[in-house]
Amino acid sequence: MGRNLPPLEILDALRHLGLLALGDSATGEALAGGVSSDIWRIDLPSGPICAKRALSRLKVAALWEAPVIRNQYEAGWMRRAEAAVPGATPGLLGQIDGVLAMRFLPPDRYRLWKSALRDGLADPAFAAQVAARLVLIHAATTDAAADFPTDEIFRAIRLEPYLLATAAVHPDLAAQLAALVATTEAG
């Protein structure tokens, strides 16, 4: 595992959250992940954690921007999900200024389900466990919508860079993709 100096914004956030002492340093490794965040394994003196920094500009060829406040909502949702189903989240350590800090889940113990599915490894029993947890989380959060006014953020980081951008380069699919966006936004 290659060790690098994590971005200063992440280190500053960890210091502000009390996870990294002022005089201490930390190394880390950038992790593969989505297009809207920098995700790092950070090796603190107390052990590894995961830090996720929201990016204002998505890592795609086109210019796509999204507000970094979305991490605030993600932290709030992690708290709600964890309260509904203990152990359903990695364990939030803190959130500030577009940076989430959470417990690091070692990949040798926690497989990335998205990769397993991509590789054709579908485990029905595991899918049933995920579904059961999602049912409990949703049942416990039926009144949560007002606390998460994130429609514009979702449009900026999911609908525009994926569906609408695809519609722009594939006019033959534009009507169907526009209908999917309309259905999604109608909620």
C-alpha positions as CSV (number, residue, x, y, z in Angstrom):
1,M,0.0,0.0,0.0
2,G,1.6,3.3,-1.1
3,R,1.7,6.0,1.5
4,N,1.1,9.6,0.6
5,L,0.3,12.9,2.3
6,P,-3.5,13.3,2.3
7,P,-4.9,16.6,1.1
8,L,-4.4,19.5,3.5
9,E,-8.2,20.1,3.7
10,I,-8.7,16.6,5.0
11,L,-6.0,16.8,7.5
12,D,-7.3,20.2,8.7
13,A,-10.8,18.7,9.1
14,L,-9.5,15.8,11.1
15,R,-7.6,18.2,13.4
16,H,-10.8,20.3,13.9
17,L,-12.8,17.1,14.7
18,G,-10.2,16.1,17.3
19,L,-9.1,13.0,15.4
20,L,-5.6,14.2,14.6
21,A,-3.6,16.2,17.2
22,L,-2.1,19.5,16.0
23,G,1.5,18.3,16.0
24,D,0.8,14.9,14.6
25,S,1.1,13.9,11.0
26,A,-0.7,11.2,9.1
27,T,-0.1,9.4,5.8
28,G,-2.7,7.8,3.7
29,E,-3.8,6.2,0.5
30,A,-6.3,7.5,-2.0
31,L,-9.0,4.9,-2.5
32,A,-10.8,4.1,-5.7
33,G,-14.3,5.5,-5.6
34,G,-16.9,7.7,-7.1
35,V,-16.6,10.8,-9.2
36,S,-18.0,13.2,-6.7
37,S,-15.5,12.7,-3.8
38,D,-11.9,12.1,-2.8
39,I,-11.9,9.0,-0.5
40,W,-8.8,8.3,1.6
41,R,-7.6,5.7,4.0
42,I,-5.9,7.8,6.6
43,D,-3.4,6.2,9.0
44,L,-3.7,8.1,12.2
45,P,-1.6,7.4,15.3
46,S,-4.8,5.8,16.8
47,G,-5.3,3.6,13.7
48,P,-6.8,3.8,10.2
49,I,-9.9,5.7,9.4
50,C,-11.7,6.6,6.1
51,A,-12.1,10.3,5.1
52,K,-14.4,11.4,2.3
53,R,-14.1,14.9,0.9
54,A,-16.9,16.1,-1.3
55,L,-15.6,17.7,-4.5
56,S,-17.2,20.9,-5.9
57,R,-16.3,19.7,-9.4
58,L,-17.0,16.1,-10.3
59,K,-14.3,13.9,-11.7
60,V,-15.7,13.6,-15.2
61,A,-14.7,15.0,-18.6
62,A,-17.5,17.6,-18.7
63,L,-17.8,20.5,-16.3
64,W,-20.2,19.2,-13.6
65,E,-20.4,21.0,-10.3
66,A,-22.2,20.2,-7.1
67,P,-22.4,21.8,-3.6
68,V,-20.1,20.2,-1.0
69,I,-22.9,20.6,1.6
70,R,-24.0,17.2,0.5
71,N,-21.6,15.6,3.0
72,Q,-23.6,17.3,5.8
73,Y,-26.7,15.4,4.6
74,E,-24.8,12.2,4.1
75,A,-23.6,12.4,7.7
76,G,-27.2,13.1,8.9
77,W,-28.4,10.1,7.0
78,M,-25.6,7.9,8.4
79,R,-26.7,8.9,11.9
80,R,-30.3,8.0,11.1
81,A,-29.5,4.7,9.5
82,E,-27.2,3.7,12.3
83,A,-29.9,4.5,14.9
84,A,-32.4,2.4,12.9
85,V,-30.0,-0.5,12.3
86,P,-26.9,-0.5,14.5
87,G,-23.9,-1.7,12.4
88,A,-25.6,-0.7,9.1
89,T,-23.0,2.1,8.5
90,P,-19.2,2.2,8.7
91,G,-19.5,4.3,11.9
92,L,-19.4,8.0,11.5
93,L,-16.6,9.7,13.5
94,G,-17.4,13.2,12.5
95,Q,-18.3,15.6,9.7
96,I,-17.2,19.2,9.0
97,D,-16.8,21.5,6.0
98,G,-17.4,18.9,3.3
99,V,-15.3,16.1,4.9
100,L,-16.7,12.9,6.5
101,A,-14.6,10.8,8.8
102,M,-15.7,7.3,9.4
103,R,-14.4,4.0,10.6
104,F,-12.1,2.3,8.0
105,L,-13.5,-1.1,6.8
106,P,-10.6,-3.3,5.6
107,P,-11.3,-4.7,2.2
108,D,-10.1,-8.2,3.2
109,R,-13.0,-8.3,5.7
110,Y,-15.6,-6.1,3.9
111,R,-16.0,-6.8,0.2
112,L,-17.2,-4.1,-2.1
113,W,-20.6,-5.4,-3.2
114,K,-20.6,-3.3,-6.4
115,S,-17.4,-5.0,-7.5
116,A,-18.8,-8.4,-6.7
117,L,-21.9,-7.8,-8.7
118,R,-19.9,-6.4,-11.6
119,D,-17.9,-9.6,-11.6
120,G,-21.0,-11.7,-11.7
121,L,-20.8,-12.8,-8.1
122,A,-24.4,-12.4,-6.9
123,D,-25.1,-13.9,-3.5
124,P,-28.8,-14.1,-2.9
125,A,-28.4,-14.6,0.9
126,F,-26.3,-11.5,1.2
127,A,-28.8,-9.5,-1.0
128,A,-31.6,-10.7,1.3
129,Q,-29.6,-9.4,4.4
130,V,-29.1,-6.0,2.6
131,A,-32.8,-5.8,1.7
132,A,-33.9,-6.6,5.3
133,R,-31.7,-3.8,6.7
134,L,-33.0,-1.4,4.0
135,V,-36.6,-2.2,5.0
136,L,-35.8,-1.5,8.6
137,I,-34.0,1.8,7.8
138,H,-36.8,3.0,5.6
139,A,-39.5,2.0,8.1
140,A,-37.7,4.0,10.8
141,T,-37.2,7.1,8.6
142,T,-40.6,7.6,6.9
143,D,-40.7,11.2,8.3
144,A,-37.1,12.1,7.3
145,A,-37.7,13.8,3.9
146,A,-38.1,17.3,5.3
147,D,-34.6,17.0,7.0
148,F,-33.0,16.1,3.7
149,P,-33.9,18.8,1.0
150,T,-31.4,17.4,-1.5
151,D,-33.3,17.3,-4.8
152,E,-31.0,19.8,-6.4
153,I,-27.9,18.0,-5.2
154,F,-29.2,14.7,-6.5
155,R,-29.9,16.3,-9.9
156,A,-26.4,17.8,-10.0
157,I,-24.5,14.6,-9.0
158,R,-26.6,11.9,-10.5
159,L,-29.2,12.9,-13.0
160,E,-27.2,15.5,-15.0
161,P,-23.8,13.8,-15.3
162,Y,-25.3,10.4,-16.0
163,L,-28.8,10.4,-17.6
164,L,-28.9,13.9,-19.1
165,A,-25.3,13.8,-20.4
166,T,-26.0,10.4,-22.0
167,A,-29.2,11.8,-23.6
168,A,-27.2,14.7,-25.1
169,V,-24.8,12.3,-26.9
170,H,-27.4,9.7,-27.8
171,P,-30.4,11.6,-29.2
172,D,-32.1,8.3,-30.0
173,L,-32.4,7.7,-26.3
174,A,-33.1,11.2,-25.2
175,A,-36.8,10.9,-24.9
176,Q,-36.6,7.8,-22.7
177,L,-33.9,9.2,-20.5
178,A,-35.7,12.5,-20.1
179,A,-38.8,10.5,-19.1
180,L,-36.8,8.6,-16.5
181,V,-35.4,11.9,-15.1
182,A,-39.0,13.3,-14.9
183,T,-40.2,10.2,-13.1
184,T,-37.3,10.3,-10.7
185,E,-37.8,14.0,-9.9
186,A,-41.6,13.5,-9.5
187,G,-40.6,11.1,-6.7
